[in-house]
């Protein structure tokens, strides 16, 4: 993601290395099946923000989800 001021922020999605290609589920949302009883759904909002939702589909899904965060020096959430 890049702000209007040019600052960048990268968010790594959990289980991205084994997730399926995205499936369109709404106008601004793709669902990525993680192949483990969960899906990740990043959604672009009209104000320019991004919402990332993890959908836990069943009891066999993992109990922890890591989102790696990276950006320019001094970047903070």
Buried (B, 14 or more C-beta within 10 A) or exposed (E): EEEEEEEEBEBEBBBEEEBEEBEEEEEEBBBBBBEBBBBBBBBBEEEEEEEEEBEEEEEEBBEEBEEEEEBEEEEEE
